[in-house]
Amino acid sequence: MVTSSWTYDAIIYTYALSLLFYFSDVVGVNRRAKRMGTGLLIFVWVLQTVFLLVRVLRHQDVPMFSSFEFMFLFSWILVTTSLVISRFFHIEFIVFFVNLIGFALLIVNMLNDPTAPSGMKEWEMMRNVLTFHIALAACGFAALTVSAIYAAMYAFLHQRLKSKKWSDAVRRLPSLERMERSSFIACSIGMPLFLLSLSVAVVAVLLGNRMELLLDFKVWFTIAVLVLYGIYLLKRRGGSLTGLQIVCFNMICYAVMLLNYGLNAVSTFHRWMGA
């Protein structure tokens, strides 16, 4: 659990999953992913509505215009607005980034709850937020690793086919098209997970009142890695590069990410969070 409320936890986890599906549609025009993302986002809206109503009924002694209620209501309005945009205007980029902000607001808002136990509001909440950050980063790293493996397999098979060197290993490999697409799908999953992980890390810094950690070079290097992967996704969607060029670009992105991971040992932020 991230918070002391299972409903709030369900909202956060469902919200994160919805963002993953929306991102898949943004980078690949995947209508099935969009439908899944929209369905999950509607469920998030329902949970938020129920949470607000139950809170009004159970905590009438708490001022209804505290910072917690304001931020939660703001996030609810963002979800509502994004659903309207998705239904009538079909601008997926705006829907994704509006909900990324709404997701970050929910994470930031966890320590503002005046009805939460005091112990949970201090050390335990911070620990849970950092655990959530690490879990998202680990899942993102795994997905991007799978993406790089498919890219390397593509490069290997391409070289073998070009030189007409056949073997049992070559015959057992999937087609070039299938491996390139699998690499792209894995990257489309890994990148938003890393983006969510970075958002949660920034939230942890804000909750810990350590604003100076935002100047840590590791934070900015991570942003640079995400930008690099973003360029890869745009290039792949634009079709301006050949299959071999795009998988080589993917492997370069992964090499830079490995360098980024190695910088954890000298990062002020990761020493602060104990990673």
SESEZA-195482 format. One record per residue (C-alpha): x, y, z; residue in three letters; residue number from 1. Coordinates in nm, 3 decimals. Layout:
<rs>
R      east     north        up   seza   marnu
R         X         Y         Z    ALA     NUM
...
</rs>
This chain:
<rs>
R      east     north        up   seza   marnu
R     0.000     0.000     0.000    MET       1
R     0.108     0.356    -0.071    VAL       2
R    -0.142     0.521     0.164    THR       3
R    -0.365     0.416     0.455    SER       4
R    -0.671     0.411     0.224    SER       5
R    -0.728     0.120    -0.017    TRP       6
R    -0.949     0.343    -0.233    THR       7
R    -0.674     0.601    -0.275    TYR       8
R    -0.428     0.321    -0.356    ASP       9
R    -0.668     0.178    -0.615    ALA      10
R    -0.699     0.522    -0.775    ILE      11
R    -0.320     0.561    -0.799    ILE      12
R    -0.253     0.214    -0.943    TYR      13
R    -0.543     0.229    -1.190    THR      14
R    -0.443     0.581    -1.291    TYR      15
R    -0.086     0.467    -1.363    ALA      16
R    -0.211     0.174    -1.573    LEU      17
R    -0.442     0.405    -1.766    SER      18
R    -0.148     0.634    -1.848    LEU      19
R     0.047     0.339    -1.988    LEU      20
R    -0.234     0.253    -2.229    PHE      21
R    -0.279     0.617    -2.332    TYR      22
R     0.093     0.648    -2.399    PHE      23
R     0.080     0.342    -2.623    SER      24
R    -0.188     0.513    -2.830    ASP      25
R     0.005     0.841    -2.840    VAL      26
R     0.321     0.683    -2.985    VAL      27
R     0.161     0.414    -3.199    GLY      28
R    -0.201     0.512    -3.278    VAL      29
R    -0.328     0.201    -3.103    ASN      30
R    -0.706     0.229    -3.081    ARG      31
R    -0.736    -0.080    -2.864    ARG      32
R    -0.490     0.072    -2.615    ALA      33
R    -0.688     0.396    -2.621    LYS      34
R    -1.011     0.212    -2.539    ARG      35
R    -0.840     0.034    -2.248    MET      36
R    -0.691     0.361    -2.125    GLY      37
R    -1.025     0.539    -2.149    THR      38
R    -1.204     0.257    -1.966    GLY      39
R    -0.950     0.263    -1.683    LEU      40
R    -0.967     0.643    -1.669    LEU      41
R    -1.345     0.627    -1.635    ILE      42
R    -1.295     0.381    -1.348    PHE      43
R    -1.049     0.628    -1.190    VAL      44
R    -1.315     0.901    -1.222    TRP      45
R    -1.574     0.675    -1.055    VAL      46
R    -1.335     0.590    -0.769    LEU      47
R    -1.247     0.956    -0.719    GLN      48
R    -1.615     1.051    -0.713    THR      49
R    -1.693     0.779    -0.459    VAL      50
R    -1.390     0.880    -0.250    PHE      51
R    -1.508     1.243    -0.240    LEU      52
R    -1.865     1.149    -0.148    LEU      53
R    -1.757     0.906     0.126    VAL      54
R    -1.520     1.167     0.263    ARG      55
R    -1.798     1.424     0.284    VAL      56
R    -2.017     1.178     0.476    LEU      57
R    -1.751     1.037     0.710    ARG      58
R    -1.537     1.340     0.783    HIS      59
R    -1.781     1.623     0.823    GLN      60
R    -1.575     1.751     1.115    ASP      61
R    -1.282     1.818     0.879    VAL      62
R    -1.293     2.149     0.686    PRO      63
R    -1.410     2.064     0.335    MET      64
R    -1.187     2.332     0.185    PHE      65
R    -0.857     2.210     0.326    SER      66
R    -0.561     2.178     0.091    SER      67
R    -0.625     1.802     0.059    PHE      68
R    -0.981     1.846    -0.065    GLU      69
R    -0.878     2.128    -0.299    PHE      70
R    -0.595     1.926    -0.459    MET      71
R    -0.807     1.611    -0.486    PHE      72
R    -1.093     1.808    -0.640    LEU      73
R    -0.845     1.968    -0.883    PHE      74
R    -0.724     1.622    -0.988    SER      75
R    -1.086     1.508    -1.031    TRP      76
R    -1.156     1.809    -1.255    ILE      77
R    -0.848     1.728    -1.465    LEU      78
R    -0.968     1.368    -1.511    VAL      79
R    -1.316     1.494    -1.605    THR      80
R    -1.172     1.745    -1.852    THR      81
R    -0.945     1.487    -2.012    SER      82
R    -1.241     1.250    -2.062    LEU      83
R    -1.434     1.529    -2.234    VAL      84
R    -1.132     1.606    -2.457    ILE      85
R    -1.089     1.238    -2.539    SER      86
R    -1.457     1.195    -2.625    ARG      87
R    -1.521     1.507    -2.831    PHE      88
R    -1.183     1.641    -2.952    PHE      89
R    -0.964     1.327    -2.981    HIS      90
R    -0.636     1.502    -2.886    ILE      91
R    -0.448     1.218    -2.716    GLU      92
R    -0.132     1.421    -2.645    PHE      93
R    -0.328     1.667    -2.432    ILE      94
R    -0.518     1.385    -2.259    VAL      95
R    -0.192     1.210    -2.166    PHE      96
R    -0.015     1.516    -2.026    PHE      97
R    -0.323     1.647    -1.845    VAL      98
R    -0.353     1.312    -1.669    ASN      99
R     0.020     1.297    -1.598    LEU     100
R    -0.027     1.622    -1.403    ILE     101
R    -0.337     1.481    -1.235    GLY     102
R    -0.146     1.168    -1.133    PHE     103
R     0.140     1.376    -0.987    ALA     104
R    -0.112     1.585    -0.791    LEU     105
R    -0.255     1.272    -0.628    LEU     106
R     0.093     1.163    -0.518    ILE     107
R     0.178     1.510    -0.384    VAL     108
R    -0.154     1.530    -0.202    ASN     109
R    -0.102     1.219     0.011    MET     110
R     0.065     1.405     0.298    LEU     111
R    -0.204     1.674     0.305    ASN     112
R    -0.476     1.442     0.439    ASP     113
R    -0.573     1.571     0.785    PRO     114
R    -0.757     1.245     0.866    THR     115
R    -0.457     1.018     0.804    ALA     116
R    -0.271     0.874     1.108    PRO     117
R     0.018     1.099     1.211    SER     118
R     0.268     0.812     1.191    GLY     119
R     0.163     0.740     0.835    MET     120
R     0.197     1.107     0.745    LYS     121
R     0.562     1.116     0.842    GLU     122
R     0.824     0.844     0.781    TRP     123
R     0.598     0.564     0.654    GLU     124
R     0.441     0.771     0.378    MET     125
R     0.780     0.883     0.251    MET     126
R     0.906     0.525     0.252    ARG     127
R     0.602     0.409     0.055    ASN     128
R     0.642     0.685    -0.204    VAL     129
R     1.009     0.595    -0.254    LEU     130
R     0.918     0.225    -0.280    THR     131
R     0.663     0.314    -0.547    PHE     132
R     0.933     0.512    -0.731    HIS     133
R     1.175     0.218    -0.722    ILE     134
R     0.907    -0.030    -0.834    ALA     135
R     0.812     0.184    -1.135    LEU     136
R     1.180     0.237    -1.227    ALA     137
R     1.252    -0.138    -1.202    ALA     138
R     0.955    -0.226    -1.425    CYS     139
R     1.057     0.043    -1.675    GLY     140
R     1.417    -0.079    -1.676    PHE     141
R     1.300    -0.436    -1.739    ALA     142
R     1.077    -0.331    -2.030    ALA     143
R     1.354    -0.124    -2.190    LEU     144
R     1.595    -0.415    -2.145    THR     145
R     1.356    -0.642    -2.334    VAL     146
R     1.330    -0.372    -2.602    SER     147
R     1.710    -0.359    -2.637    ALA     148
R     1.734    -0.739    -2.656    ILE     149
R     1.485    -0.747    -2.944    TYR     150
R     1.681    -0.466    -3.112    ALA     151
R     2.006    -0.662    -3.079    ALA     152
R     1.836    -0.976    -3.216    MET     153
R     1.713    -0.771    -3.513    TYR     154
R     2.065    -0.643    -3.583    ALA     155
R     2.205    -0.996    -3.556    PHE     156
R     1.946    -1.145    -3.791    LEU     157
R     1.980    -0.858    -4.037    HIS     158
R     2.357    -0.914    -4.056    GLN     159
R     2.311    -1.289    -4.103    ARG     160
R     2.052    -1.249    -4.377    LEU     161
R     2.260    -0.988    -4.557    LYS     162
R     2.566    -1.214    -4.557    SER     163
R     2.347    -1.518    -4.636    LYS     164
R     2.482    -1.714    -4.340    LYS     165
R     2.211    -1.961    -4.241    TRP     166
R     2.207    -2.164    -3.921    SER     167
R     1.959    -2.327    -3.683    ASP     168
R     1.971    -2.016    -3.463    ALA     169
R     1.879    -1.793    -3.757    VAL     170
R     1.589    -2.018    -3.860    ARG     171
R     1.448    -2.019    -3.506    ARG     172
R     1.442    -1.641    -3.476    LEU     173
R     1.121    -1.444    -3.542    PRO     174
R     1.095    -1.227    -3.851    SER     175
R     1.270    -0.889    -3.867    LEU     176
R     0.937    -0.708    -3.872    GLU     177
R     0.811    -0.893    -3.564    ARG     178
R     1.130    -0.827    -3.365    MET     179
R     1.134    -0.456    -3.453    GLU     180
R     0.768    -0.419    -3.355    ARG     181
R     0.824    -0.611    -3.029    SER     182
R     1.116    -0.382    -2.950    SER     183
R     0.894    -0.079    -3.013    PHE     184
R     0.609    -0.214    -2.795    ILE     185
R     0.845    -0.290    -2.505    ALA     186
R     0.991     0.061    -2.532    CYS     187
R     0.639     0.208    -2.540    SER     188
R     0.578     0.037    -2.205    ILE     189
R     0.915     0.112    -2.046    GLY     190
R     0.937     0.482    -2.126    MET     191
R     0.610     0.591    -1.957    PRO     192
R     0.699     0.376    -1.654    LEU     193
R     1.026     0.567    -1.625    PHE     194
R     0.839     0.894    -1.675    LEU     195
R     0.599     0.804    -1.393    LEU     196
R     0.895     0.696    -1.179    SER     197
R     1.061     1.033    -1.233    LEU     198
R     0.735     1.211    -1.144    SER     199
R     0.711     1.014    -0.820    VAL     200
R     1.078     1.091    -0.743    ALA     201
R     1.010     1.463    -0.783    VAL     202
R     0.709     1.424    -0.553    VAL     203
R     0.930     1.251    -0.293    ALA     204
R     1.169     1.546    -0.305    VAL     205
R     0.880     1.788    -0.253    LEU     206
R     0.736     1.584     0.033    LEU     207
R     1.079     1.566     0.196    GLY     208
R     1.126     1.943     0.156    ASN     209
R     1.456     1.885    -0.025    ARG     210
R     1.416     2.114    -0.324    MET     211
R     1.792     2.134    -0.375    GLU     212
R     1.789     1.769    -0.484    LEU     213
R     1.607     1.873    -0.802    LEU     214
R     1.937     2.027    -0.911    LEU     215
R     2.110     1.688    -0.884    ASP     216
R     2.278     1.603    -1.216    PHE     217
R     2.127     1.251    -1.204    LYS     218
R     1.774     1.397    -1.226    VAL     219
R     1.865     1.598    -1.535    TRP     220
R     2.055     1.308    -1.692    PHE     221
R     1.744     1.092    -1.647    THR     222
R     1.538     1.359    -1.821    ILE     223
R     1.794     1.356    -2.105    ALA     224
R     1.757     0.976    -2.135    VAL     225
R     1.378     1.012    -2.155    LEU     226
R     1.417     1.279    -2.423    VAL     227
R     1.646     1.045    -2.617    LEU     228
R     1.391     0.764    -2.599    TYR     229
R     1.122     1.013    -2.698    GLY     230
R     1.322     1.097    -3.012    ILE     231
R     1.348     0.724    -3.085    TYR     232
R     0.970     0.684    -3.062    LEU     233
R     0.910     0.988    -3.284    LEU     234
R     1.163     0.867    -3.541    LYS     235
R     1.009     0.522    -3.541    ARG     236
R     0.659     0.658    -3.581    ARG     237
R     0.771     0.900    -3.854    GLY     238
R     0.928     0.622    -4.057    GLY     239
R     1.225     0.837    -4.159    SER     240
R     1.479     0.567    -4.062    LEU     241
R     1.529     0.212    -4.185    THR     242
R     1.461    -0.082    -3.954    GLY     243
R     1.831    -0.134    -3.888    LEU     244
R     1.886     0.235    -3.814    GLN     245
R     1.594     0.250    -3.571    ILE     246
R     1.705    -0.057    -3.373    VAL     247
R     2.061     0.079    -3.357    CYS     248
R     1.917     0.405    -3.221    PHE     249
R     1.728     0.197    -2.963    ASN     250
R     2.049     0.025    -2.852    MET     251
R     2.226     0.362    -2.821    ILE     252
R     1.941     0.483    -2.598    CYS     253
R     1.978     0.172    -2.383    TYR     254
R     2.355     0.220    -2.353    ALA     255
R     2.299     0.577    -2.233    VAL     256
R     2.039     0.449    -1.985    MET     257
R     2.291     0.198    -1.847    LEU     258
R     2.533     0.485    -1.798    LEU     259
R     2.255     0.674    -1.622    ASN     260
R     2.197     0.378    -1.390    TYR     261
R     2.569     0.362    -1.310    GLY     262
R     2.556     0.724    -1.195    LEU     263
R     2.329     0.624    -0.902    ASN     264
R     2.642     0.555    -0.694    ALA     265
R     2.746     0.922    -0.707    VAL     266
R     2.398     1.076    -0.706    SER     267
R     2.302     1.298    -0.412    THR     268
R     1.935     1.212    -0.461    PHE     269
R     1.992     0.836    -0.450    HIS     270
R     2.213     0.864    -0.143    ARG     271
R     1.931     1.060     0.025    TRP     272
R     1.671     0.796    -0.062    MET     273
R     1.902     0.510     0.027    GLY     274
R     1.910     0.352    -0.321    ALA     275
</rs>
